[in-house]
Amino acid sequence: MENLVLYRKYRPQVFAEVAGQDHIIQTLCNSIKSGRVSHAYLFSGPRGCGKTTTARIMAKALNCQDRKVGNCEPCGKCSSCLEITNGNSLDLIEIDAASHRGIDDIRELRDGIKYVPSKSKYKVFIIDECHQLSKDAANALLKTLEEPPAHAIFILATTELHKMLPTILSRCQRFDFRKLKIDELVHRLKGLAEKENVKIDKAALELVAINAGGSVRDAESLLGQVLVFSGIKGGKETIKAGDIRDLLGIVEIKFIGDFIDLLTAKKAAEAIAFLNGITDKGFDLQEFNKSALNYLRHGLIMSLAGLSDSESAGLLLASGLTNEEFARLKQQASELKIERLRKIIELFLGAQEKIRYSPIPQLPLELAIIEACDAV
């Protein structure tokens, strides 16, 4: 297990370990307990939120030889559970539709469905990224999905539900997985850090969670990078938020705050000089602009909502700012006013794409600064 990345090393093996999808897990558990199992399921949602993992646990629970009556969790110790965990079960067939998307692949699958499971109760077919099946292949799957043999169960997973044929959707029980909240990701990452015997600040965990975009897999991959980057494992040192910023190339919030202060005061020449100083220090301009946009966005949300100090707690966590940085942003937002904030965000949003193609990378941002300082 030592050579496995974190998201594989600590992949959930029972329903209780799946994070953030309680509404789905409860329904699946109830169906297993009652024996009312559908022949076809469709798991949709963004990447890294647990679709394939849940599908494997479902297959494990359905075929578990020692699962107790009235319990939905697989035992994890019988031969069937161990084979699925190790990836060598003959009764769990996983298909990547991105590389097996043709009609011949589906015909081969359809021909194999009629054979009974080798040792289990069900033969489970997991079709990942099923939206990538060709139209002919998807149509070839329809009849089998509607009336499969009693021993066959299909679990389809997709990140792009809108690309699925309505006829396939109508034949499946659909479950929509969601992105995880920041506090849910932090709780998950904290548990992994403890298992790895690593000390890491809560602020650092929050920064990883914010940059994961709601994806458990992305969060765990970032945490793995942090552990390698910091070179701290089983030691007494604590990983700080600064270590995360160094790894991810995140611009210090203090620099962003200083830059916004210059825009607020309409000091265009000084703001341009500040930007060129940032460039000389080797900061990536697109990353700097992205950080500035994120900072301003939170300021705009705060201004629009008119949040009190107590109501700002949720936004404070989502922004990834310290209390001092958040108080500074609040002051800047009140000085800029909503209309000017909106105008500045639009200007820097337009500059983001132009940076890539400009012969002088900082020129689009310099022009945006001039317009931002001229804005009423």
KEZA-976804 format. One record per atom (N, C-alpha, C): x, y, z; residue in three letters. Coordinates in steps of 0.02 Angstrom, whole numbers, plus 50000, padded with zeros to 5 digits. Atoms other than C-alpha are relative to their C-alpha. Layout:
<pts>
XYZALA...
</pts>
This chain:
<pts>
500414994050000MET500005000050000MET500435006350000MET499574994149993GLU501515011550021GLU500055004149937GLU499904996450063ASN501635015749836ASN499355002949972ASN500644997550025LEU499785020549819LEU499905007350020LEU500184993149983VAL499215038549811VAL499434999850050VAL500484999949944LEU498055044049952LEU499304998049980LEU500695001450017TYR496425043149856TYR499894992649983TYR500075007350010ARG496775024849813ARG500144996250064ARG499815003349938LYS497565020149978LYS499425000050050LYS500554999349951TYR496065026450078TYR499325000449965TYR500655000250034ARG494665023349953ARG499494996650046ARG500515003049957PRO493055019950051PRO499834992949980PRO500155007150013GLN492665001450067GLN499314998150025GLN500695001149977VAL490955002850152VAL499615006449991VAL500434994150012PHE489485014750132PHE500135005550051PHE499924995049946ALA489835023350300ALA500615004449988ALA499404996050012GLU491515029550235GLU499925004949942GLU500104995450056VAL490795038550083VAL499805006850027VAL500114993349972ALA490855057150119ALA499515004149959ALA500414994850031GLY489505069850081GLY499424997949957GLY500555002350044GLN488225058949991GLN499484996150041GLN500445003649953ASP487095054050136ASP499324998449969ASP500665001150029HIS485485055950035HIS500004993949953HIS499945005750046ILE486095043049908ILE500134993650038ILE499815006049961ILE486875031050032ILE499414997250038ILE500595002349962GLN485285030250136GLN499524996249954GLN500475003350047THR484225025849983THR500274993249977THR499715006350023LEU485435012549921LEU500004994850056LEU500005004649943CYS485585004950095CYS499294997250012CYS500695002449990ASN483685004050113ASN499804995049947ASN500185004750054SER483524995449944SER500334993250011SER499655006349987ILE484834982449993ILE499684996350058ILE500315003149940LYS484054979350164LYS499334996849983LYS500675002450016SER482314977150090SER500004995049943SER499975004550056GLY482904967049941GLY499695002849937GLY500304996850059ARG482114979349820ARG500555003449959ARG499434997550038VAL483624981149708VAL499805000849927VAL500154998850071SER483434988849536SER500514996549956SER499545003350047HIS484214981049382HIS500475005049967HIS499584994950033ALA484954997749323ALA500005006450041ALA499914993849964TYR485645012949412TYR500425004849958TYR499604994950034LEU486335029349346LEU500255004850052LEU499684995449953PHE487575039049454PHE500285005849960PHE499754994150036SER487855056749390SER500275005050050SER499724994949957GLY488875071049460GLY500705001849979GLY499334997750018PRO490535080349451PRO500534994850016PRO499455004849991ARG492195071249449ARG500214999750074ARG499695000849934GLY492945064349608GLY499535000550059GLY500474999349944CYS491345064449712CYS499764993250026CYS500155006649972GLY491205045449739GLY499554995549960GLY500465004150040LYS490185038349595LYS500254992949991LYS499725006750012THR491315023749549THR500124996350065THR499895003149935THR491775020549730THR499364997250029THR500655002349975THR489935019449780THR499764993949960THR500205005750042ALA489615007849632ALA500354993650021ALA499625006049979ARG490984995949690ARG499754997550068ARG500265002149934ILE490334996049869ILE499324996749992ILE500665002950015MET488594992549800MET500084992849976MET499875006750025ALA489274977549704ALA500234995350055ALA499735003949945LYS490194971649858LYS499444998050049LYS500545001449954ALA488644973049968ALA499504994949972ALA500495004650031LEU487514963849844LEU500264992949998LEU499725006750007ASN488714949249828ASN500354997550063ASN499675002049937CYS489374948650008CYS499704993550026CYS500235006649978GLN489274930850072GLN499824999850074GLN500115000049927ASP489244935450257ASP499635006350024ASP500374993949980ARG488184951350256ARG499404997950043ARG500535001749953LYS486984950950403LYS499335002449975LYS500684998150019VAL485104951750377VAL499835006750032VAL500174993349974GLY484484969650395GLY500575004850001GLY499424995750003ASN486214976650365ASN500215000949927ASN499824998850070CYS486794984750203CYS500754999949988CYS499284999550008GLU488654985350237GLU500324993249984GLU499645006250014PRO489784972050158PRO500484998450057PRO499575002049944CYS490834962050281CYS500735001849987CYS499314998350017GLY492454965550186GLY500494994450011GLY499545005549984LYS493164948650236LYS499874993649961LYS500155006150038CYS492284935450132CYS500385000149933CYS499615000550062SER493064929349969SER499745004849947SER500294995550050SER491844939549863SER500225007250012SER499804993249983CYS492224955849956CYS500745001149986CYS499284999350010LEU494094952849950LEU500185000249926LEU499865000050072GLU494064949049763GLU499825006849969GLU500194993550027ILE493134965349726ILE500495005450023ILE499524995249974THR494304975249839THR500664999649963THR499365000950034ASN495824967849752ASN499955000749924ASN500094998950072GLY495074970449579GLY500054993949957GLY499955006250041ASN495054952249524ASN499374995850003ASN500635003749998SER493224947549541SER499744998749929SER500275001850066LEU492494938349391LEU499285002449991LEU500714998150004ASP490744944349434ASP499905007650005ASP500034992650005LEU491154963049434LEU500375002049937LEU499714998050064ILE491444969449258ILE499985007649994ILE499964992750006GLU492044987449245GLU500215001849929GLU499874998050069ILE492004995649074ILE500105007549997ILE499874992950010ASP492775012349029ASP499725001849931ASP500324998450063ALA491605019348897ALA500405004949957ALA499584995550040ALA492915032048845ALA500444996249951ALA499575004150044SER493975018048770SER499644994049971SER500405005550027HIS492595005148739HIS499315002749983HIS500614996250014ARG491275015848659ARG499634997749938ARG500295002250063GLY490885006448498GLY499454994850008GLY500565004949999ILE489414995248454ILE500264992950009ILE499725006749992ASP490554979948446ASP500144998550073ASP499875001049928ASP491054982548628ASP499364998450037ASP500655001249967ILE489224983248681ILE499724993249980ILE500245006750021ARG488804967748577ARG500364994650039ARG499615004949962GLU490204958448665GLU499754999750072GLU500264999849932LEU489544964248834LEU499314996650003LEU500675002850001ARG487764959448787ARG500014992449994ARG499945007350008ASP488314942048734ASP500234996750065ASP499745003049938GLY489194939448901GLY499515000450058GLY500484999149945ILE487704944749006ILE499614993650015ILE500435006049991LYS486764928448978LYS500334994750044LYS499665004949957TYR488094918549073TYR499915001750073TYR500124998949929VAL487714916449258VAL500655001850036VAL499394998449962PRO488934923149390PRO500394993750018PRO499575005849986SER490404911749427SER499904997450071SER500085002349931LYS490124911449615LYS499545004550041LYS500404995149961SER489084926549668SER499274999749980SER500724999650015LYS487234930649669LYS499875004249938LYS500104995450056TYR487394944849544TYR500645001049960TYR499454997750042LYS488484949349398LYS499885007549990LYS500094992850000VAL488744968249412VAL500445003149946VAL499644996650054PHE489224978949263PHE500025007550016PHE499914992849988ILE489934996249300ILE500275003149935ILE499794996650062ILE490035007249144ILE500165007250018ILE499784993349981ASP491065022749183ASP500015004649940ASP500034994950053GLU490925038849082GLU499544997749943GLU500465003150049CYS489425031048995CYS499735004949949CYS500234995150050HIS488995047348906HIS500434999949937HIS499555000350058GLN490455043648790GLN499854994249953GLN500215005350047LEU489605028448714LEU499755003249935LEU500264997550063SER489255031248530SER499244999149999SER500745000550004LYS487425033448480LYS499784992949985LYS500175006950017ASP487385016148401ASP500104995350059ASP499865004249943ALA488185008248554ALA499485001050055ALA500514998549949ALA486965017048672ALA499334996849982ALA500635003150022ASN485485011148569ASN500034992450006ASN499925007349994ALA486184993348569ALA499934997850072ALA500035001649929LEU486214994048758LEU499285000450028LEU500674998449975LEU484384999448775LEU499604993950021LEU500425005849986LYS483504982648766LYS500274996150059LYS499695003649945THR484744974548884THR499885003650066THR500124996149939LEU484534988749009LEU499284999350024LEU500715000449983GLU482644987049003GLU499824993250029GLU500195006749978GLU482544968249025GLU500624995550005GLU499415004349993PRO484194960849084PRO499824993550036PRO500115006249961PRO484344943149157PRO499965001750074PRO500104998649928ALA483884941849341ALA500665000750038ALA499364999849963HIS485714939749389HIS500435006149981HIS499594994550025ALA486324955649300ALA499765006750028ALA500154993349976ILE486394973149375ILE500495004949966ILE499594994950033PHE487014988549281PHE500045006250045PHE499904993549966ILE487765003949365ILE500395004449951ILE499704995450047LEU488115018049244LEU500235006350037LEU499744994049968ALA489185032949296ALA500185005249947ALA499854994750049THR489325049649206THR500125006750034THR499894993149977THR489975067149232THR499615005049957THR500374995550046GLU488915074249089GLU499324997049985GLU500665003050005LEU487125069149116LEU499615002449939LEU500374997150056HIS486475080648978HIS500154996549934HIS499825003550061LYS487355069848848LYS499694993049996LYS500295006649999MET486415054148898MET499344999849960MET500635000950037LEU485005047448789LEU499414999750050LEU500595000349956PRO483285050448869PRO499744992950009PRO500245006949997THR482855032448829THR500404995850051THR499605003449949ILE484305026548939ILE499825002550069ILE500194997049935LEU483835038549079LEU499364996950026LEU500665002649979SER482065031549081SER500044992850025SER499935007049980ARG482725013949111ARG500404999150064ARG499565000449941CYS483805018149263CYS499715003850060CYS500104996049940GLN483595023649442GLN500575005050004GLN499494994750005ARG484505040349442ARG500175002850069ARG499764997049938PHE485575046949585PHE500505005549982PHE499584994250016ASP486365064249576ASP500495001350058ASP499474998649950PHE488015065649671PHE500165007549998PHE499854992949996ARG488505082949730ARG500735001250020ARG499354997949975LYS490115092249761LYS499985000550076LYS499984999749928LEU490675091749941LEU500125007250024LEU499894993549969LYS490625107050054LYS500705000250029LYS499324999249975ILE492255114050120ILE500094996650067ILE499925003149934ASP491945108350299ASP500004992349995ASP500005007250010GLU491575090650236GLU500674997649974GLU499345001750027LEU493195090250138LEU500545000650054LEU499514999049946VAL494175097150287VAL499984994250049VAL500085005749954HIS493465083350399HIS500334993749970HIS499715005950034ARG493975070150270ARG500775000549999ARG499284999050005LEU495725077450247LEU500344999450069LEU499735000549933LYS495995078850434LYS500094992750021LYS499965007149984GLY495635060350453GLY500584996549964GLY499445002950038LEU496875055850316LEU500675002150028LEU499374997549972ALA498225066850392ALA500174996350065ALA499885003749939GLU497995057950558GLU500234992949985GLU499795006850019LYS498135040950473LYS500724999949974LYS499324999550025GLU499745046750390GLU500495002650052GLU499594997549945ASN500385053150559ASN500345006649982ASN499744993550021VAL500585070750492VAL499615005550035VAL500324994249968LYS500235087150582LYS499905005449947LYS500154994950050ILE499385100150474ILE499485004950027ILE500454994849975ASP498545116650518ASP499314999549968ASP500674999850027LYS496675118450497LYS499965004849942LYS500004995150055ALA496995133850389ALA500294997049937ALA499705003350058ALA498095123250276ALA499514995049969ALA500505004750025LEU496745109850262LEU499445003749963LEU500534996050032GLU495445123250220GLU500245002549931GLU499734997650063LEU496585129950083LEU500014994549948LEU500025005850045VAL496755112550007VAL499284998849978VAL500705001450015ALA494865110150017ALA499725005249951ALA500244994750044ILE494515126949934ILE500244999049929ILE499715000950066ASN495675123049789ASN499814993449968ASN500225006450028ALA494925105649766ALA499355000749962ALA500624998850037GLY493305113049700GLY499454995050014GLY500545004649981GLY492185100949795GLY500144992749983GLY499845006950019SER493065085249730SER500424996650054SER499635003749949VAL493625072449859VAL500664997649971VAL499395002650031ARG494875064749738ARG500525005649990ARG499544994450009ASP495635081749695ASP500305002350066ASP499764997949934ALA495755086249879ALA500524995150027ALA499535004949975GLU496625069949922GLU500644999949959GLU499404999550043SER497805071649773SER500435006050021SER499644994049977LEU498265089349830LEU500344998850067LEU499705001549935LEU498555083250007LEU500614995649992LEU499425004350013GLY499705069649940GLY500595004049974GLY499474995750025GLN500685082849844GLN500315004150056GLN499764995949945VAL500815093350001VAL500474996050045VAL499595004249957LEU501515078850102LEU500694998849969LEU499365001150034VAL502845075449971VAL500405006549996VAL499684993550007PHE503235093949944PHE500325002350066PHE499764997749936SER503435097450129SER500524995450030SER499505004749975GLY504455081850161GLY499904998450074GLY500145001149929ILE503595079850329ILE499574993850007ILE500395006049989LYS503025062550378LYS500204996850066LYS499855002949935GLY502915056750556GLY500455004350041GLY499574995449963GLY503915071850614GLY499605004450046GLY500324995649952LYS503555085150742LYS499785006649969LYS500184993750032GLU503415099550619GLU499284999849975GLU500704999450023THR501705105850566THR499995003549932THR500084997050066ILE501225109550386ILE499565006150007ILE500364993749994LYS500655127650373LYS499665001749933LYS500344997650061ALA499535136750249ALA500505002649949ALA499494997550045GLY501105144650177GLY500304994649956GLY499755005650040ASP501725127550121ASP499534998449942ASP500505001450051ILE500105125050026ILE500045005349945ILE499954994650049ARG500265142049942ARG500614999249956ARG499395001150040ASP502045138049888ASP499904994649948ASP500115005750045LEU501515121549811LEU499535001849943LEU500514998650050LEU499975127949721LEU500135006449961LEU499854993750034GLY500765144249667GLY499495005450014GLY500514995149982ILE499435154149758ILE500335006550021ILE499734993549983VAL499795172649770VAL499795001850071VAL500164998049932GLU499875179149949GLU499415004949999GLU500594995749996ILE498225187249998ILE500205007250016ILE499784993249983LYS499205202050068LYS500145004049937LYS499854996650063PHE499815206149891PHE499355002149965PHE500644998550032ILE498025205249826ILE499675005950035ILE500294994649962GLY497415216449966GLY500335006749987GLY499634993850015ASP498795229249933ASP499815002649931ASP500174998250068PHE498355229049748PHE499305003149997PHE500684997449999ILE496495231849781ILE499975006850035ILE499964993449967ASP496935246249898ASP500185005449949ASP499794995250051LEU497785254949751LEU499435001449951LEU500574999050045LEU496265252049639LEU499465004250035LEU500514996349963THR495115258549775THR500175007550002THR499774993149997ALA496155274349789ALA500095003149930ALA499934997850070LYS496185275849597LYS500715002349983LYS499304998550013LYS498085276049593LYS500244995449944LYS499875004350058ALA498285268849417ALA500754998849991ALA499275000750012ALA500165272349398ALA500324995450052ALA499715004249948GLU500575264449566GLU499764992849994GLU500265006850008ALA499445249449531ALA500364996449943ALA499625003050056ILE500335246449363ILE500714998450022ILE499335001349974ALA502025248049449ALA500004993950046ALA500075005849954PHE501435235549581PHE499944993649959PHE500095005850043LEU500885223549443LEU500664997949968LEU499355001650030ASN502565224649356ASN500504997350051ASN499585002749946GLY503425221649523GLY499834992750014GLY500225006949991ILE502385205849544ILE500294995649945ILE499745003850058THR502905200349369THR500764998850008THR499275000649991ASP504755203549407ASP500184994850053ASP499875004949947LYS504615192449561LYS499844992949978LYS500115006650028GLY504085178049449GLY499304997250010GLY500685002449991PHE502235176949492PHE499674999149932PHE500395001150060ASP501105169749359ASP499435005049996ASP500504994750005LEU499985183849295LEU499294997250000LEU500675002950001GLN498495172649261GLN499794997750069GLN500165002249933GLU498605165349435GLU499875006050045GLU500114993949962PHE498755182849508PHE499315002949986PHE500654997350020ASN497235188749410ASN499434995650026ASN500505004749974LYS496265173149460LYS499895001150075LYS500054998849928SER496645176449644SER499655006650014SER500324993449991ALA496135194749626ALA499254999549986ALA500705000950017LEU494495189649543LEU499624996450056LEU500315003749946ASN494115177249681ASN499915004450062ASN500024995349943TYR494505190449813TYR499445005149990TYR500524995050015LEU493385203449728LEU499304996950000LEU500655003550001ARG491995190649704ARG499714999550070ARG500245000549931HIS491885187649891HIS499805006850027HIS500184993349980GLY491865206449917GLY499325002049972GLY500644998550032LEU490415208049794LEU499424996350035LEU500515004049966ILE489435193949878ILE499835003150068ILE500094997049934MET489705202150046MET499595006449995MET500354993650009SER489095219049982SER499274998949980SER500695001450022LEU487555211849895LEU499574997350056LEU500395003349948ALA487025201450043ALA499915004450062ALA500034995749941GLY487355215050172GLY500064995950064GLY499945004849944LEU487965201650293LEU500225003450064LEU499764997949934SER488135204850478SER500624996050018SER499395003649979ASP489675198850572ASP499864992650011ASP500165007049987SER488795182850627SER499844996249936SER500185003350063GLU488135179250452GLU500604999249954GLU499415000350043SER489865181750377SER500434993850012SER499585005849982ALA490535165850459ALA500064995049943ALA499995004850055GLY490045154650313GLY500425002549942GLY499614997050054LEU490785166550185LEU500745000250018LEU499314999849977LEU492365168050290LEU500344993349986LEU499725006650012LEU492635149250279LEU500104998749926LEU499975001250073ALA492265148650092ALA500545004149967ALA499514995550030SER493455163050056SER500724997750013SER499325002349982GLY494945154750141GLY500425005550030GLY499644994449971LEU495415171350223LEU500034999450075LEU499974999449928THR495985174550400THR499505005450022THR500464994949974ASN494915185550512ASN500235007149982ASN499734993450016GLU496085200350481GLU499925001549926GLU500074999050072GLU496085197850292GLU499275001149981GLU500714999350014PHE494195196050292PHE499755007050019PHE500204993349978ALA493985212250391ALA500255005349951ALA499734995350050ARG495105221150265ARG499584999949937ARG500425000650059LEU494075214550119LEU499335003450011LEU500644997049985LYS492485220150204LYS500045007749996LYS499904992850004GLN493175237850221GLN500085002349928GLN499904998250071GLN493755238250039GLN499354999749961GLN500645000850035ALA492055231949978ALA499535005950015ALA500444994449982SER491155245750073SER500225006549967SER499744993950032GLU492285259049996GLU499894999849924GLU500075000550073LEU492165252349818LEU499285000649976LEU500715000150018LYS490265250649817LYS499864994549947LYS500195005750042ILE489315237249719ILE500135001249926ILE499954998750072GLU489295245449548GLU500725000149976GLU499294999850020ARG491165248949543ARG500334993250008ARG499755006849991LEU491545231649611LEU499834995849939LEU500225003850059ARG490525224049470ARG500405001949938ARG499634997650059LYS491415234749340LYS500714997450001LYS499315002349994ILE493145230049405ILE500044992549986ILE500015007250012ILE492705211449406ILE499924998549925ILE500105001050072GLU492085212549225GLU500645001549961GLU499384998050034LEU493695221349172LEU500544994750007LEU499475005049988PHE494855208549252PHE499804993149973PHE500245006350030LEU493765194149192LEU500165000049925LEU499844999450071GLY493985200649013GLY500754999449987GLY499275000250008ALA495865202249040ALA500284992950007ALA499755006749985GLN496045184249099GLN500154996049936GLN499895003750062GLU495855176548925GLU500515003449955GLU499554996350044LYS496835190348838LYS500734999250020LYS499315000749976ILE498385187448946ILE500374994649960ILE499695005850033ARG498715170748860ARG500255001749929ARG499834998750070TYR498785178148684TYR500355006749989TYR499684993450007SER499525195248719SER500754999449991SER499275000150007PRO501315198448656PRO500355002750062PRO499754997549936ILE501555207948819ILE499494997750053ILE500505003149956PRO500695197248953PRO499655004850048PRO500314995649951GLN500415211349077GLN499585005649970GLN500354994450032LEU499675223448948LEU499244999750011LEU500725000149988PRO497855217348962PRO499815002050071PRO500144998249931LEU497945219149150LEU500135007550012LEU499854992849993GLU498735236449136GLU499425004249973GLU500584996450029LEU497305242149024LEU499394999450046LEU500565001049954ALA496055234649146ALA500095004450062ALA499874995749941ILE496885244149289ILE499815007349984ILE500164993150019ILE496735260649195ILE499255001249999ILE500744999350003GLU494885257749160GLU499684999450069GLU500265001049933ALA494585251849338ALA500085006450042ALA499884993849963CYS495335267849407CYS499595005949973CYS500424994750029ASP494295278449288ASP499264998850015ASP500705001749987ALA492685269449337ALA499735004150057ALA500324995949948VAL491465279649439VAL499834995750061VAL
</pts>
